[in-house]
Amino acid sequence: MNQHTVTRPSAAFVGASWASMIAGVAAFLIGLWNAQMQLNEKGYYLTILLYGCFAAVSLQKTLRDRAEGQAVTGMYLNLCWVSLAASVLLLAVGLWNAALLPSEKGFYGMSFVLTLFAIVAVQKNVRDLAAIAGRAPLAPQA
């Protein structure tokens, strides 16, 4: 059984993680709101953002569970990796084929990547703070 010591993340790191996630999501959504594209295209990009966020959080949780000695099936771990890769690939293909300026394509790509990175950091902080507060076990109970 693996025992992991969790240290409290600094307030600055927690704040920066949340601010980055909010900034990435807000930038992406504001860009979609102001975009001159059909509603079905906006829905596609919104769905990819949500799918990517879910896949990134799920992968982070799965990898952390495995590192802490909790049982994680290989099938679920592979599904997390495939889902994350699929969301990035779907966004890339959508932007490649979109009738947008290169600067707009870069804007969506960068805000998407910022959001995925930040949401992983937020998930880590939430889990660390819950473990420190005693709401989540660090290792499986015997």
Solvent accessible surface area in square Angstrom, and as a share of the most:
residue,aa,sasa,rsa
1,M,150,0.67
2,N,74,0.38
3,Q,133,0.59
4,H,69,0.31
5,T,128,0.74
6,V,28,0.16
7,T,106,0.62
8,R,156,0.57
9,P,16,0.10
10,S,66,0.43
11,A,92,0.71
12,A,80,0.62
13,F,89,0.37
14,V,31,0.18
15,G,38,0.37
16,A,57,0.44
17,S,5,0.03
18,W,105,0.37
19,A,61,0.47
20,S,35,0.23
21,M,30,0.13
22,I,104,0.53
23,A,52,0.40
24,G,0,0.00
25,V,43,0.25
26,A,38,0.29
27,A,31,0.24
28,F,0,0.00
29,L,71,0.35
30,I,105,0.53
31,G,13,0.13
32,L,11,0.05
33,W,207,0.73
34,N,94,0.48
35,A,15,0.12
36,Q,178,0.79
37,M,29,0.13
38,Q,125,0.56
39,L,150,0.74
40,N,109,0.56
41,E,65,0.29
42,K,45,0.19
43,G,33,0.32
44,Y,78,0.30
45,Y,6,0.02
46,L,70,0.35
47,T,83,0.48
48,I,7,0.04
49,L,4,0.02
50,L,111,0.55
51,Y,79,0.30
52,G,0,0.00
53,C,15,0.09
54,F,140,0.58
55,A,1,0.01
56,A,4,0.03
57,V,40,0.23
58,S,13,0.08
59,L,11,0.05
60,Q,26,0.11
61,K,94,0.40
62,T,5,0.03
63,L,75,0.37
64,R,40,0.15
65,D,15,0.08
66,R,110,0.40
67,A,56,0.44
68,E,5,0.02
69,G,40,0.38
70,Q,51,0.22
71,A,108,0.84
72,V,30,0.17
73,T,92,0.53
74,G,37,0.36
75,M,162,0.72
76,Y,95,0.36
77,L,21,0.10
78,N,93,0.48
79,L,100,0.50
80,C,5,0.03
81,W,129,0.45
82,V,95,0.54
83,S,16,0.10
84,L,35,0.17
85,A,63,0.49
86,A,29,0.23
87,S,0,0.00
88,V,70,0.40
89,L,114,0.57
90,L,72,0.36
91,L,8,0.04
92,A,54,0.42
93,V,73,0.42
94,G,13,0.13
95,L,15,0.07
96,W,207,0.73
97,N,109,0.56
98,A,17,0.13
99,A,111,0.86
100,L,32,0.16
101,L,117,0.58
102,P,112,0.70
103,S,83,0.53
104,E,68,0.31
105,K,54,0.23
106,G,37,0.35
107,F,87,0.36
108,Y,6,0.02
109,G,18,0.17
110,M,133,0.60
111,S,7,0.04
112,F,1,0.01
113,V,83,0.48
114,L,70,0.35
115,T,0,0.00
116,L,18,0.09
117,F,150,0.63
118,A,1,0.01
119,I,27,0.14
120,V,51,0.29
121,A,12,0.09
122,V,9,0.05
123,Q,31,0.14
124,K,78,0.33
125,N,1,0.00
126,V,73,0.42
127,R,33,0.12
128,D,4,0.02
129,L,50,0.25
130,A,17,0.13
131,A,14,0.11
132,I,63,0.32
133,A,61,0.47
134,G,64,0.61
135,R,179,0.65
136,A,33,0.26
137,P,78,0.49
138,L,50,0.25
139,A,6,0.05
140,P,52,0.33
141,Q,145,0.65
142,A,137,1.06
